[in-house]
């Protein structure tokens, strides 16, 4: 209370907040799916919260039934099953009438702030990939999982960006680059058992991959690359990749799905569609920065219209530093000390008088994110055991 507000002589007691205002990390495992449901009339164009497979089936699978249940599922159905089977706990689903309605479906998902993962299971092609990437690049708080067309046998076509021209035989199937890494693509499709027909069928992997992202976030944290993880429910990949083919895909930013004897079907890539030299080429780095940025924006909204001077700068530095310190202790940042892991600057240098006069407060934050051990090398050589004996010893 300002001193000028005291009028009558008396004893005044006030509660004063002196501790930090903790920045809460936003959720990173909530997915948003756009697709064509078995029931084309079910909640069309709406983003509906789904927390389990039974709820999804009840809302979206009320038609086309044989003996009380659908004769078979479709790409969206199998994606939702794969999401929950692989560790997902909550998602939003937007049912669209046709693939041409993908932009409208993405617009519906865009109104849900907590979504951090986006996919359109089985909706493939240049236009679909561009729509997904544009959606995420615009909002900057989510990353999309992009499916490629089924049955691609020439992996070299996945290294070339598609033109959208069906008559172009040399056109590739790779999505365009996203300079800030807001998308990831996976190959090939996987075989699963359809939950309705009980028959094996190949399906796009995006729903299963979204579940793996959510599972990794829960067990290890968003900073852990969601790779070298088993794909639950996957019987086999549609195409068995060699190590050389895997290398071609990895260099092009396409994440491979491979089968290993005794280990099952695993996702073995964690790259985005950013250029290879880009600092956001690793998926975990992109998602970590998105989480930090949105968490700070959500928790520091109280700063708006506060007096723009040193006391405010000190409070901003204090709260952001406390947040990044927790992230560093969780293993998300490099460095043996906090000083090596991050810095937070909000002072006279970042806030000159002309910015203060314009109503701008600027904080500069730097982080050193951990990078995945993508290539593990053991250098092994022979050596003579007696070389270790000290000179002159018998």
One Martini backbone bead per residue (centre of mass of N, CA, C, O) as a GRO file, in nm:
protein
  394
    1UNK     BB    1   0.095   0.036   0.024
    2UNK     BB    2   0.090   0.349  -0.003
    3UNK     BB    3   0.177   0.602   0.204
    4UNK     BB    4  -0.062   0.803   0.117
    5UNK     BB    5  -0.297   0.600   0.237
    6UNK     BB    6  -0.228   0.695   0.511
    7UNK     BB    7  -0.420   0.850   0.783
    8UNK     BB    8  -0.455   0.692   1.040
    9UNK     BB    9  -0.335   0.630   1.338
   10UNK     BB   10  -0.181   0.303   1.321
   11UNK     BB   11  -0.189  -0.044   1.274
   12UNK     BB   12  -0.029  -0.210   0.995
   13UNK     BB   13  -0.110  -0.503   0.798
   14UNK     BB   14   0.084  -0.681   0.549
   15UNK     BB   15   0.097  -0.874   0.261
   16UNK     BB   16   0.407  -1.006   0.125
   17UNK     BB   17   0.564  -1.088  -0.170
   18UNK     BB   18   0.903  -1.253  -0.194
   19UNK     BB   19   0.887  -1.473  -0.380
   20UNK     BB   20   0.865  -1.662  -0.628
   21UNK     BB   21   0.713  -1.708  -0.954
   22UNK     BB   22   0.646  -1.984  -1.076
   23UNK     BB   23   0.731  -2.162  -1.359
   24UNK     BB   24   0.525  -2.350  -1.559
   25UNK     BB   25   0.518  -2.626  -1.730
   26UNK     BB   26   0.403  -2.716  -2.014
   27UNK     BB   27   0.247  -2.930  -2.192
   28UNK     BB   28   0.373  -3.201  -2.441
   29UNK     BB   29   0.150  -3.466  -2.483
   30UNK     BB   30  -0.069  -3.323  -2.648
   31UNK     BB   31  -0.281  -3.416  -2.906
   32UNK     BB   32  -0.364  -3.357  -3.263
   33UNK     BB   33  -0.630  -3.478  -3.476
   34UNK     BB   34  -0.676  -3.523  -3.829
   35UNK     BB   35  -0.977  -3.676  -3.977
   36UNK     BB   36  -1.154  -3.963  -4.097
   37UNK     BB   37  -1.426  -4.097  -3.989
   38UNK     BB   38  -1.652  -4.346  -3.983
   39UNK     BB   39  -1.831  -4.105  -3.892
   40UNK     BB   40  -1.899  -3.826  -4.086
   41UNK     BB   41  -2.105  -3.677  -3.856
   42UNK     BB   42  -1.901  -3.663  -3.619
   43UNK     BB   43  -1.815  -3.373  -3.503
   44UNK     BB   44  -1.774  -3.174  -3.729
   45UNK     BB   45  -1.506  -2.945  -3.688
   46UNK     BB   46  -1.426  -3.047  -3.407
   47UNK     BB   47  -1.254  -3.024  -3.095
   48UNK     BB   48  -1.212  -3.329  -2.923
   49UNK     BB   49  -1.182  -3.466  -2.621
   50UNK     BB   50  -0.957  -3.748  -2.555
   51UNK     BB   51  -0.885  -4.033  -2.310
   52UNK     BB   52  -0.990  -4.287  -2.486
   53UNK     BB   53  -1.091  -4.540  -2.693
   54UNK     BB   54  -1.388  -4.566  -2.612
   55UNK     BB   55  -1.466  -4.274  -2.659
   56UNK     BB   56  -1.397  -4.262  -2.956
   57UNK     BB   57  -1.584  -4.494  -3.055
   58UNK     BB   58  -1.851  -4.371  -2.955
   59UNK     BB   59  -1.834  -4.111  -3.140
   60UNK     BB   60  -1.687  -4.232  -3.438
   61UNK     BB   61  -1.840  -4.555  -3.451
   62UNK     BB   62  -2.177  -4.565  -3.551
   63UNK     BB   63  -2.106  -4.684  -3.833
   64UNK     BB   64  -2.069  -4.963  -4.025
   65UNK     BB   65  -2.203  -5.215  -3.895
   66UNK     BB   66  -2.127  -5.555  -3.771
   67UNK     BB   67  -2.266  -5.696  -3.521
   68UNK     BB   68  -2.218  -5.410  -3.347
   69UNK     BB   69  -1.960  -5.349  -3.537
   70UNK     BB   70  -1.720  -5.256  -3.711
   71UNK     BB   71  -1.565  -5.404  -3.973
   72UNK     BB   72  -1.352  -5.159  -3.981
   73UNK     BB   73  -1.106  -4.955  -3.983
   74UNK     BB   74  -0.888  -4.670  -3.991
   75UNK     BB   75  -0.646  -4.444  -3.978
   76UNK     BB   76  -0.764  -4.294  -3.733
   77UNK     BB   77  -0.826  -4.531  -3.551
   78UNK     BB   78  -0.533  -4.649  -3.545
   79UNK     BB   79  -0.401  -4.393  -3.431
   80UNK     BB   80  -0.547  -4.379  -3.161
   81UNK     BB   81  -0.466  -4.656  -3.063
   82UNK     BB   82  -0.157  -4.602  -3.084
   83UNK     BB   83  -0.142  -4.369  -2.887
   84UNK     BB   84  -0.244  -4.520  -2.629
   85UNK     BB   85  -0.057  -4.773  -2.648
   86UNK     BB   86   0.219  -4.570  -2.636
   87UNK     BB   87   0.123  -4.340  -2.388
   88UNK     BB   88  -0.114  -4.184  -2.429
   89UNK     BB   89  -0.373  -3.962  -2.257
   90UNK     BB   90  -0.428  -3.708  -2.461
   91UNK     BB   91  -0.667  -3.575  -2.704
   92UNK     BB   92  -0.753  -3.428  -3.019
   93UNK     BB   93  -1.043  -3.439  -3.239
   94UNK     BB   94  -1.093  -3.388  -3.601
   95UNK     BB   95  -1.359  -3.415  -3.808
   96UNK     BB   96  -1.360  -3.477  -4.159
   97UNK     BB   97  -1.495  -3.513  -4.477
   98UNK     BB   98  -1.212  -3.432  -4.614
   99UNK     BB   99  -0.896  -3.359  -4.718
  100UNK     BB  100  -0.977  -3.062  -4.801
  101UNK     BB  101  -1.037  -2.999  -4.473
  102UNK     BB  102  -0.766  -2.967  -4.323
  103UNK     BB  103  -0.740  -2.660  -4.261
  104UNK     BB  104  -0.997  -2.652  -4.082
  105UNK     BB  105  -0.900  -2.858  -3.873
  106UNK     BB  106  -0.646  -2.697  -3.786
  107UNK     BB  107  -0.800  -2.450  -3.688
  108UNK     BB  108  -0.940  -2.595  -3.454
  109UNK     BB  109  -0.671  -2.677  -3.309
  110UNK     BB  110  -0.559  -2.378  -3.276
  111UNK     BB  111  -0.766  -2.320  -3.022
  112UNK     BB  112  -0.567  -2.522  -2.867
  113UNK     BB  113  -0.308  -2.459  -2.658
  114UNK     BB  114  -0.213  -2.757  -2.538
  115UNK     BB  115  -0.115  -2.837  -2.799
  116UNK     BB  116   0.202  -3.021  -2.922
  117UNK     BB  117   0.071  -3.233  -3.126
  118UNK     BB  118   0.053  -3.308  -3.485
  119UNK     BB  119  -0.190  -3.491  -3.698
  120UNK     BB  120  -0.265  -3.667  -4.030
  121UNK     BB  121  -0.367  -3.963  -4.078
  122UNK     BB  122  -0.297  -4.047  -4.417
  123UNK     BB  123  -0.244  -3.748  -4.502
  124UNK     BB  124  -0.092  -3.689  -4.803
  125UNK     BB  125   0.144  -3.476  -4.933
  126UNK     BB  126   0.233  -3.162  -5.011
  127UNK     BB  127  -0.015  -3.003  -4.904
  128UNK     BB  128  -0.037  -3.139  -4.627
  129UNK     BB  129   0.248  -3.076  -4.523
  130UNK     BB  130   0.225  -2.768  -4.550
  131UNK     BB  131  -0.014  -2.732  -4.357
  132UNK     BB  132   0.122  -2.845  -4.104
  133UNK     BB  133   0.370  -2.657  -4.098
  134UNK     BB  134   0.221  -2.386  -4.099
  135UNK     BB  135   0.068  -2.426  -3.839
  136UNK     BB  136   0.328  -2.452  -3.655
  137UNK     BB  137   0.481  -2.193  -3.745
  138UNK     BB  138   0.260  -1.994  -3.650
  139UNK     BB  139   0.232  -2.090  -3.339
  140UNK     BB  140   0.508  -2.224  -3.201
  141UNK     BB  141   0.373  -2.480  -2.994
  142UNK     BB  142   0.423  -2.706  -3.224
  143UNK     BB  143   0.450  -3.044  -3.366
  144UNK     BB  144   0.469  -3.235  -3.655
  145UNK     BB  145   0.345  -3.539  -3.805
  146UNK     BB  146   0.456  -3.701  -4.105
  147UNK     BB  147   0.320  -3.864  -4.368
  148UNK     BB  148   0.373  -4.097  -4.606
  149UNK     BB  149   0.321  -4.273  -4.854
  150UNK     BB  150   0.237  -4.571  -4.951
  151UNK     BB  151   0.484  -4.797  -5.080
  152UNK     BB  152   0.766  -4.701  -5.073
  153UNK     BB  153   1.084  -4.812  -5.231
  154UNK     BB  154   1.238  -4.541  -5.290
  155UNK     BB  155   1.440  -4.367  -5.080
  156UNK     BB  156   1.536  -4.132  -5.267
  157UNK     BB  157   1.251  -3.989  -5.276
  158UNK     BB  158   1.288  -3.891  -4.965
  159UNK     BB  159   1.514  -3.661  -5.050
  160UNK     BB  160   1.283  -3.526  -5.216
  161UNK     BB  161   1.091  -3.272  -5.287
  162UNK     BB  162   0.779  -3.218  -5.344
  163UNK     BB  163   0.564  -3.074  -5.614
  164UNK     BB  164   0.256  -3.189  -5.681
  165UNK     BB  165   0.324  -3.342  -5.954
  166UNK     BB  166   0.209  -3.637  -6.090
  167UNK     BB  167   0.391  -3.621  -6.371
  168UNK     BB  168   0.648  -3.624  -6.188
  169UNK     BB  169   0.881  -3.876  -6.169
  170UNK     BB  170   1.111  -3.706  -5.992
  171UNK     BB  171   0.951  -3.674  -5.761
  172UNK     BB  172   0.913  -3.645  -5.434
  173UNK     BB  173   0.820  -3.707  -5.064
  174UNK     BB  174   0.940  -3.479  -4.923
  175UNK     BB  175   0.914  -3.240  -4.725
  176UNK     BB  176   0.962  -2.945  -4.655
  177UNK     BB  177   1.130  -2.716  -4.508
  178UNK     BB  178   1.197  -2.619  -4.157
  179UNK     BB  179   1.392  -2.389  -4.014
  180UNK     BB  180   1.260  -2.460  -3.704
  181UNK     BB  181   1.152  -2.765  -3.682
  182UNK     BB  182   0.806  -2.824  -3.706
  183UNK     BB  183   0.891  -3.120  -3.822
  184UNK     BB  184   0.822  -3.481  -3.879
  185UNK     BB  185   0.938  -3.779  -4.049
  186UNK     BB  186   0.812  -4.114  -4.137
  187UNK     BB  187   0.968  -4.444  -4.214
  188UNK     BB  188   0.746  -4.657  -4.260
  189UNK     BB  189   0.495  -4.830  -4.253
  190UNK     BB  190   0.277  -5.027  -4.042
  191UNK     BB  191   0.192  -5.328  -3.888
  192UNK     BB  192  -0.138  -5.412  -3.777
  193UNK     BB  193  -0.413  -5.476  -3.574
  194UNK     BB  194  -0.726  -5.454  -3.623
  195UNK     BB  195  -0.976  -5.379  -3.387
  196UNK     BB  196  -1.215  -5.506  -3.571
  197UNK     BB  197  -1.116  -5.733  -3.784
  198UNK     BB  198  -0.836  -5.875  -3.683
  199UNK     BB  199  -0.647  -5.772  -3.909
  200UNK     BB  200  -0.381  -5.723  -4.088
  201UNK     BB  201  -0.241  -5.383  -4.135
  202UNK     BB  202  -0.148  -5.103  -4.293
  203UNK     BB  203  -0.017  -4.802  -4.132
  204UNK     BB  204   0.026  -4.507  -4.027
  205UNK     BB  205   0.261  -4.385  -3.769
  206UNK     BB  206   0.172  -4.114  -3.621
  207UNK     BB  207   0.012  -4.216  -3.372
  208UNK     BB  208   0.238  -4.387  -3.245
  209UNK     BB  209   0.447  -4.160  -3.228
  210UNK     BB  210   0.288  -3.974  -3.042
  211UNK     BB  211   0.293  -4.177  -2.806
  212UNK     BB  212   0.602  -4.177  -2.774
  213UNK     BB  213   0.634  -3.886  -2.705
  214UNK     BB  214   0.458  -3.900  -2.449
  215UNK     BB  215   0.618  -4.124  -2.305
  216UNK     BB  216   0.893  -3.979  -2.293
  217UNK     BB  217   0.799  -3.731  -2.138
  218UNK     BB  218   0.710  -3.895  -1.880
  219UNK     BB  219   0.987  -4.066  -1.827
  220UNK     BB  220   1.222  -3.828  -1.922
  221UNK     BB  221   1.145  -3.597  -2.118
  222UNK     BB  222   1.155  -3.357  -2.370
  223UNK     BB  223   1.480  -3.382  -2.403
  224UNK     BB  224   1.424  -3.661  -2.505
  225UNK     BB  225   1.471  -3.858  -2.754
  226UNK     BB  226   1.217  -4.026  -2.951
  227UNK     BB  227   1.422  -4.293  -2.951
  228UNK     BB  228   1.475  -4.617  -2.930
  229UNK     BB  229   1.168  -4.716  -2.957
  230UNK     BB  230   0.907  -4.904  -2.913
  231UNK     BB  231   0.631  -5.017  -3.113
  232UNK     BB  232   0.336  -5.062  -3.010
  233UNK     BB  233   0.162  -5.297  -3.222
  234UNK     BB  234   0.397  -5.365  -3.409
  235UNK     BB  235   0.492  -5.612  -3.640
  236UNK     BB  236   0.593  -5.445  -3.904
  237UNK     BB  237   0.745  -5.314  -4.153
  238UNK     BB  238   0.690  -5.257  -4.487
  239UNK     BB  239   1.009  -5.201  -4.482
  240UNK     BB  240   1.329  -5.318  -4.503
  241UNK     BB  241   1.614  -5.174  -4.374
  242UNK     BB  242   1.917  -5.068  -4.427
  243UNK     BB  243   2.186  -4.901  -4.326
  244UNK     BB  244   2.221  -4.730  -4.582
  245UNK     BB  245   1.926  -4.634  -4.598
  246UNK     BB  246   1.923  -4.504  -4.323
  247UNK     BB  247   2.140  -4.292  -4.391
  248UNK     BB  248   1.986  -4.147  -4.613
  249UNK     BB  249   1.744  -4.062  -4.440
  250UNK     BB  250   1.889  -3.913  -4.210
  251UNK     BB  251   2.023  -3.694  -4.393
  252UNK     BB  252   1.714  -3.602  -4.485
  253UNK     BB  253   1.517  -3.611  -4.224
  254UNK     BB  254   1.432  -3.923  -4.200
  255UNK     BB  255   1.260  -4.141  -3.998
  256UNK     BB  256   1.325  -4.459  -3.900
  257UNK     BB  257   1.175  -4.784  -3.930
  258UNK     BB  258   1.274  -5.078  -3.745
  259UNK     BB  259   1.390  -5.414  -3.742
  260UNK     BB  260   1.481  -5.623  -3.454
  261UNK     BB  261   1.608  -5.887  -3.334
  262UNK     BB  262   1.458  -5.911  -3.015
  263UNK     BB  263   1.327  -5.587  -3.032
  264UNK     BB  264   1.167  -5.507  -3.270
  265UNK     BB  265   0.988  -5.223  -3.338
  266UNK     BB  266   1.165  -4.919  -3.422
  267UNK     BB  267   1.253  -4.596  -3.359
  268UNK     BB  268   1.548  -4.442  -3.558
  269UNK     BB  269   1.468  -4.123  -3.508
  270UNK     BB  270   1.537  -3.739  -3.436
  271UNK     BB  271   1.436  -3.557  -3.679
  272UNK     BB  272   1.388  -3.288  -3.864
  273UNK     BB  273   1.303  -3.061  -4.146
  274UNK     BB  274   1.557  -2.934  -4.109
  275UNK     BB  275   1.840  -2.846  -4.185
  276UNK     BB  276   2.139  -2.998  -4.112
  277UNK     BB  277   2.269  -2.707  -4.004
  278UNK     BB  278   2.055  -2.674  -3.804
  279UNK     BB  279   1.969  -2.617  -3.462
  280UNK     BB  280   1.672  -2.780  -3.528
  281UNK     BB  281   1.731  -3.094  -3.616
  282UNK     BB  282   1.637  -3.175  -3.334
  283UNK     BB  283   1.356  -3.268  -3.176
  284UNK     BB  284   1.420  -3.211  -2.872
  285UNK     BB  285   1.505  -2.917  -2.914
  286UNK     BB  286   1.247  -2.803  -3.031
  287UNK     BB  287   1.056  -2.891  -2.792
  288UNK     BB  288   1.204  -2.749  -2.564
  289UNK     BB  289   1.180  -2.457  -2.668
  290UNK     BB  290   0.874  -2.451  -2.684
  291UNK     BB  291   0.825  -2.499  -2.384
  292UNK     BB  292   0.980  -2.258  -2.270
  293UNK     BB  293   0.840  -2.030  -2.421
  294UNK     BB  294   0.547  -2.089  -2.324
  295UNK     BB  295   0.596  -2.088  -2.019
  296UNK     BB  296   0.690  -1.796  -1.999
  297UNK     BB  297   0.443  -1.662  -2.131
  298UNK     BB  298   0.232  -1.769  -1.924
  299UNK     BB  299   0.379  -1.688  -1.636
  300UNK     BB  300   0.458  -1.367  -1.735
  301UNK     BB  301   0.191  -1.192  -1.769
  302UNK     BB  302   0.220  -0.998  -1.516
  303UNK     BB  303   0.424  -0.789  -1.647
  304UNK     BB  304   0.212  -0.640  -1.773
  305UNK     BB  305   0.226  -0.294  -1.683
  306UNK     BB  306   0.470  -0.275  -1.538
  307UNK     BB  307   0.724  -0.118  -1.414
  308UNK     BB  308   1.005  -0.015  -1.620
  309UNK     BB  309   1.248  -0.144  -1.412
  310UNK     BB  310   1.472  -0.287  -1.204
  311UNK     BB  311   1.271  -0.451  -1.032
  312UNK     BB  312   1.155  -0.603  -1.273
  313UNK     BB  313   1.416  -0.728  -1.382
  314UNK     BB  314   1.478  -0.892  -1.129
  315UNK     BB  315   1.222  -1.069  -1.138
  316UNK     BB  316   1.267  -1.197  -1.412
  317UNK     BB  317   1.542  -1.324  -1.354
  318UNK     BB  318   1.453  -1.496  -1.115
  319UNK     BB  319   1.227  -1.671  -1.250
  320UNK     BB  320   1.387  -1.779  -1.495
  321UNK     BB  321   1.622  -1.904  -1.341
  322UNK     BB  322   1.456  -2.107  -1.175
  323UNK     BB  323   1.348  -2.262  -1.420
  324UNK     BB  324   1.625  -2.339  -1.557
  325UNK     BB  325   1.735  -2.491  -1.315
  326UNK     BB  326   1.534  -2.724  -1.328
  327UNK     BB  327   1.606  -2.815  -1.614
  328UNK     BB  328   1.902  -2.879  -1.558
  329UNK     BB  329   1.848  -3.092  -1.330
  330UNK     BB  330   1.689  -3.280  -1.547
  331UNK     BB  331   1.899  -3.281  -1.813
  332UNK     BB  332   1.845  -3.056  -2.058
  333UNK     BB  333   2.131  -2.930  -1.993
  334UNK     BB  334   2.432  -2.830  -2.030
  335UNK     BB  335   2.664  -2.864  -1.782
  336UNK     BB  336   2.813  -2.837  -1.458
  337UNK     BB  337   2.678  -2.554  -1.456
  338UNK     BB  338   2.458  -2.302  -1.486
  339UNK     BB  339   2.653  -2.113  -1.646
  340UNK     BB  340   2.686  -2.334  -1.881
  341UNK     BB  341   2.365  -2.371  -1.951
  342UNK     BB  342   2.285  -2.057  -1.882
  343UNK     BB  343   2.121  -1.732  -1.949
  344UNK     BB  344   2.012  -1.409  -1.793
  345UNK     BB  345   1.908  -1.094  -1.947
  346UNK     BB  346   1.799  -0.795  -1.746
  347UNK     BB  347   1.884  -0.466  -1.830
  348UNK     BB  348   2.028  -0.184  -1.946
  349UNK     BB  349   2.123  -0.319  -2.210
  350UNK     BB  350   1.830  -0.445  -2.294
  351UNK     BB  351   1.706  -0.148  -2.162
  352UNK     BB  352   1.685   0.115  -2.305
  353UNK     BB  353   1.530   0.416  -2.304
  354UNK     BB  354   1.381   0.385  -2.580
  355UNK     BB  355   1.231   0.125  -2.490
  356UNK     BB  356   1.091   0.231  -2.241
  357UNK     BB  357   0.933   0.455  -2.397
  358UNK     BB  358   0.795   0.210  -2.577
  359UNK     BB  359   0.719  -0.034  -2.368
  360UNK     BB  360   0.989  -0.215  -2.350
  361UNK     BB  361   1.083  -0.548  -2.246
  362UNK     BB  362   1.406  -0.717  -2.233
  363UNK     BB  363   1.499  -1.065  -2.264
  364UNK     BB  364   1.794  -1.264  -2.249
  365UNK     BB  365   1.823  -1.607  -2.364
  366UNK     BB  366   2.039  -1.890  -2.289
  367UNK     BB  367   2.088  -2.226  -2.425
  368UNK     BB  368   2.223  -2.572  -2.362
  369UNK     BB  369   2.135  -2.829  -2.521
  370UNK     BB  370   2.088  -3.145  -2.549
  371UNK     BB  371   2.223  -3.410  -2.740
  372UNK     BB  372   2.208  -3.678  -2.920
  373UNK     BB  373   2.339  -4.008  -2.948
  374UNK     BB  374   2.350  -4.093  -3.271
  375UNK     BB  375   2.666  -4.173  -3.275
  376UNK     BB  376   2.816  -4.475  -3.185
  377UNK     BB  377   3.165  -4.507  -3.092
  378UNK     BB  378   3.405  -4.777  -3.119
  379UNK     BB  379   3.749  -4.805  -3.056
  380UNK     BB  380   3.924  -5.090  -3.181
  381UNK     BB  381   4.222  -5.267  -3.072
  382UNK     BB  382   4.523  -5.401  -3.070
  383UNK     BB  383   4.731  -5.546  -2.806
  384UNK     BB  384   5.013  -5.599  -2.623
  385UNK     BB  385   5.037  -5.704  -2.306
  386UNK     BB  386   5.359  -5.645  -2.261
  387UNK     BB  387   5.343  -5.326  -2.297
  388UNK     BB  388   5.253  -5.280  -1.986
  389UNK     BB  389   5.528  -5.342  -1.903
  390UNK     BB  390   5.782  -5.251  -1.745
  391UNK     BB  391   6.080  -5.149  -1.791
  392UNK     BB  392   6.291  -5.428  -1.704
  393UNK     BB  393   6.091  -5.640  -1.675
  394UNK     BB  394   6.024  -6.008  -1.640
   0.00000   0.00000   0.00000
